[in-house]
């Protein structure tokens, strides 16, 4: 029972976690009208998501009591399993793979459908953080830079084939971890330069060889034409054609309408009064932020942005007082993943970026996303709990040593 001492839990993290859950529940009821209509009941889609939210809270509470060294050990096992599952999505006619909206990103095992890339993101951060924490000399920096680069490359390759935005997001977090581990700039910037060059060449090949001639692309990178088309559509300046409703831009158009309606008042149209939720495809998923802005206005959007940034600030505060380098890097990596993914999702919803398909952490509908984000919180809370328990033990040692000091009376 001593290990479950509630005095050592991080109340700040729990408060931020709880506020996000409240926002998620409100947004879930507001943005799930199309799902309720299709299922002829609110118990199906809404009840299922509420189940995952409750399961996520239970998971976060339990994981915060798992020692961080066990988390790091489990990260290696999970990385191997998730990498194999991600590569399995590239196997043609794989019975385990489920294709949704033209993307083969899901795996179904024992009746449970999930995205192995979400597990890969979590485990990769844990493993990269543990590897970089082993740096003690200048020679170690070079050694572990190349080691983490190879690990990240192996995991990101199959993800890149089906989900470019997720691969780029993972690369961004790995880059941030390199900076935190003080890897020399000549290494990190060289990787960035090569990545930009490869992506630029790939874009040109797909644009000139497939998109403009309207040729169909086959193979593991067949979705590259979709990515290029989205980028082209985002940056096109052909008069008002980008506002003409088509199957390709329907999400962007209705999202812009929802943002405009919400911007008419600082408080929006108030929760439950959204109109665009009935027209915006997947309003409960990738574009849920547009519905939040429509119903809560600038104030609601600003509050949600504050919550995500507060997660990052709290992680910085916890890490700055923690002497365990692997735990510090792991906490920062997880917080950066949550915050960066949230900001990318928001930028896309308000039209400041091409469509990416990145969900809003803990808020967008999806069982895998909710559970993995809850695990992120549980691990970060566990690091903070260990740090507070350590400080408590140190203080007790100091107090007991002071009690043993003999009192000398001076006459």
N, C-alpha and C positions, 0 to 999 in steps of 0.2 A: 504493500500500500504506500510505502514511502516513495516509490518510484512514480506513483500517480499523484504526487503532491501538486495540487492545483495552484499553489502559491508561486511556482516557478514557470507557469505557462506565460507566453507572450500575449498579454491582453491587447496590445496594439494590433498585432497581426490578426488576432481573433476578431477584433472590432472591424478591421478592414474587410476581412473574409465575410463576416456577417452582413455588413452593409452591401457588399457585392451580391450576396445571396438575395437580399431584400429587393435590390434592383432587378436581379434575374427573374424573380417570381413575378414582379409587376410587369416586366417586359414580356414574360412568357404568356401571361393572360391577355396582354394587349396585342401581341403579334401572331398569335396562333389561330386566328379566325379561319383561315383556309384549311388548316389541319382539322379543326373541329368540324367544319362543314363536310369534309371528305369522310370523316369517321362517324359523322352523325352523333357525336358525343364528345364531351370535354374530358371524360375519364381516360380515354385512350392516350392521345398525344400529351396532354397536360399531366395526367397522372403518371405516365411513364417518366417524363422529365423530372417531376417532383421526386420520384423514387430515386433517380440518379443523384439529385441534389442531396437528399437525406443520406444516401450511401456515401457521397463525397464528404459530408460533414463527419460521418463515423470514421471514414478512412483517415481524414486529416487528424482527428483526435487521437486515433491509435498510433499513427505513424510518428507523431511528435514525441512519443516515448521510446522509439527505436533508436539505439545509439548510432551516431553518425558513421562509425566505422563499419557497422553492419549495412548501413545504407550504401556506402561506397562499395563494399563487397558485392551486394546485390545488384549494383549498377552494372558490373561487368557481366554477370549472368544474364541480366535483362538485355544488355546491348547485343550479345550473341544471338539470343532468341529473336529479338525484334529485327535485327539485320537480316537474319534468314527469312523471316516473314516478309520483310520489305522486298527482298530479292525474289520471293515467290510470286509477287504480283507481276513480275516481268515474264513469267512462264506462260506461254499461250495455252488457253483452254484449261487453266488450272482450276479444278473444282472448288478450291477453297476461296478463290478470288471472286469478289462481287463488284460489278461495274455499276456505278451510279452517276447519272448525268454525263455519261461518256468517259468517265475516269475510273480506272481500275486501281483504286486506292484502298479498298476495304477487303478484309479477310473475315470469313465466317467459320468459326470453330465451335462445335457443340451448340449450334443455334445462336451464338453470340457474334454479332457483326461489329467490328472495330477497325480503326485505322492503325496499322502497325507503325506508321511514321510518327504518331504521337508518342508511342512507347520509345521509339528510337531517339526522339528529341530529348526526352527525359533522361534516358540512360547515357546518351552521348555527353550531356552536360556533366553528369556525375563522373564519368570516366575521364573526360578532358580535364576537369578540375583536379581530380586525384593525380593525374599524370603531371600536370603543371606544378602542383604543390611539391613535387620531388626535386625541384630545381634548387641547387645550393651554390653552384659555381657558374661562371660564364660559359664553360664548356657544356654544362647541363642545359643551358638555355637553347643552344643549338641542337642538342640531342633530343630534347623533349618537344621542341618545336616541330621537327620533322616527324617524330613519332605521332604527335597529335594531329599533324597535317594528314598523315596516311590514314589514321583511324577515321577522321572526319570525312576524308575523301571516299573511303570505302562505304561508309554509311550513307553519304549524300548522293552517290551516283544513282542508285535506283530511285531515290526520292525525286531527284532532278528529272527523271524520265517522265514522271506523272504529275509532279507538283513543283513547278519552278519556284513559286513564291515561298514555299516551305523550305526548299533547299537554300534559297537566298537568306531567309531568316536565320536558319541554322548557321550559315556561314558568318552572318553578322555577329551572332552571339559568340562563336568561337573566336572571331577577331577581337571582340571585347575582352574575352578571357585571356588572350595573348597579351593584350595591353596591360591588364591587371597583374599578370605574372611578369611583366617587364621584359617581354621578349623584344629584342632589338628591332627598331623600325625597318631596317634593311630587309629583314625576313618577312615581316607582316605586310609591308607595302608592296614587296615583290609579288606576294601571293594575290593581293588585291589587283595589281596591274595585270597579272596573267589571267585572272578570273574575268576582269572587264574585257580584255582582249578576246578571250574565248567566247564570251557571251555576245560581244559585238559581231564577231565573225559568224557565229551561229545565227544571229538575227538576220544578217545580210543574206546568208545562204537560204534561209527559210523564206524571207521576204521576196527575194528575186527568183528563187527556184520553184516555189510552191504557192505562196499567197497570191502574188500578182498574176501568174499564169492560171491560177485557180486549179492547181493540181493537188491531188490527194496524197498525203504523206503516210507511209506505212512504217512499221517497225516500232521499237520501244519508245522512240521520241515522236510518235505520230501526233501528240498533243501540242507540239511546237507551233503548228500552224494556228492553233487556238490562242496561244500566248501572244504571238506576233500580231494577230488580228486585233486582240484586245488593246495592245499598245498602240497600234495604228489608229484605232477608233478613238482612243483617249486623246491623242494629239492631233487629230484631224481638224482642219480649219476650213472646211468646205461649206461656207455659209451656214445655213440652218439645217443641213442634212443630218447633223448629229442629234438633232432634236426630233427627227421623224421616227416614230415608233416602229421598231422592227423586233424580230425574235432575238436579235443579237444584243440590242441596247435597251431592252425593256426594263431591266433592273436599274440601269443608270438613270433612265428618264423618270420612272416613278419614285426613285430615291430622291432625285432632285426636287420633285414636286413635294414630297414629304418634308424635306429640309426647308423648303420655302414656306410651307404652311406653319411649321414650327417656329420659323424665324419671325413670323408676324407678331409674336408676343414673347416677352422674356420667359413666360411660363408655358408657352406652347398652347396646344388645344386641350391640355389636361389629359391624364391617363384615362383610357377607355374611349376616347373620342377620335381616334385615328380613322381616316378614310382610306389612306393609301395601303394599309395592311391587307385590304381585300383585293388589291390589284398588283402589289409588288410581289413577284415570285420569290419564294424563300425569305419572306420578311422576318421569319423567326430564326433565320440562320445568319448568312453572311451580311445581310443588310439590316440587322435588327437595330443598329445604332441610328439609322434613318428614322425608324419608328419612335425611338426614344427621344430624338430631337423634335419630331413632330408633336409628341405628346407632352414633353416637359420643357421645350424651348432651349434657349441659350443657358439658362440656369441649370437645367438638368444635365445638359451636355457637359458644362463646366464642372459640375459636381462629379460626374463619372470620370472625367479626365483626371480630376484631383485624386480620386480614389486609386487609380492605377499608378499615378506618379508617387503617391504616398507609400505604396508597396515598395517601390524602388528606393525611396528615401529611408524607409524603415530597414530595408535590407542593408543599405549603406551604414546605417547607425549600428546595427547588430554586428556587421563584419568588421567595423573599425575597432571594436572592443574585444574581438575574439582572436586568440593567439593560434588557433588551429587553422593553418593555411588551406588545407583541402576543404574544410567546412566553409571557410570564408569565400573561396572561389565558387563553391557549389551554390551557396546562398545568392551570391551576386549573379551567377549565370541563370538561375531559376527566376529571379526577380526581373532580370533583363528580358528573358523570354516572354514573361507575362506582359510586361509593359510595352515592349516593342511590338509584339503581336497585336495588342490592343490598339496602339497608335496606328499601325498599318491598316487594321480593319476600319478604324474611324476615318482615316484619310480617304480610303476607297469609298466609303458610304457617302461622304460629302463631296465626292467628285474630284479629289485632289490626287488621285492615283488610278491606274488601270485596275480592272477587276482581278482580284487575286484568290478569292475563296477562303481567306483567312477568317476564322470565327472570332467573335469577341469573347475572350476568356471568361468562362464561368457563366456567361449570359446567353450566348448563342445556343440554340437547341442542339443537342448531341451528347449522348451518354459518354462516349470516349473522352471528348474534350472536357466535360465537367469533372469526370473522375481524375483525369491526369492533372488538371489545374488544381484540384483539391489535394492531390499528392504533392504537388509543388509547395502548396501552403504548409502541409504537414511536415515536410522536410525542413523548410525554413523555420517553422515554429520549433522543431526539434533542436536545431542548431542554437536558436535563441534560448531555449529552455536549458540546454547544457551549459551555455555561457552564464546564465543567471545562477544555476546550481553550483557551478565552479566558483563564482564570486562569493556565493554564500559560504561554501566550505573554506575558502581562503580567509574570509572574515572570521569564521569560527575558530580557525587555527590561530589567527592573530590575537583574538580575544582570550583564548585559553593560554597562550604563551604569556600574555600580559598578567594573567591571574597567577602564573607561577613565579613571577618576579618577586623576590623577597622585598619586604618593606623595611627600609633602614631609617631608624629614628635618629635624628640629630639633636643632641642636647645642647 
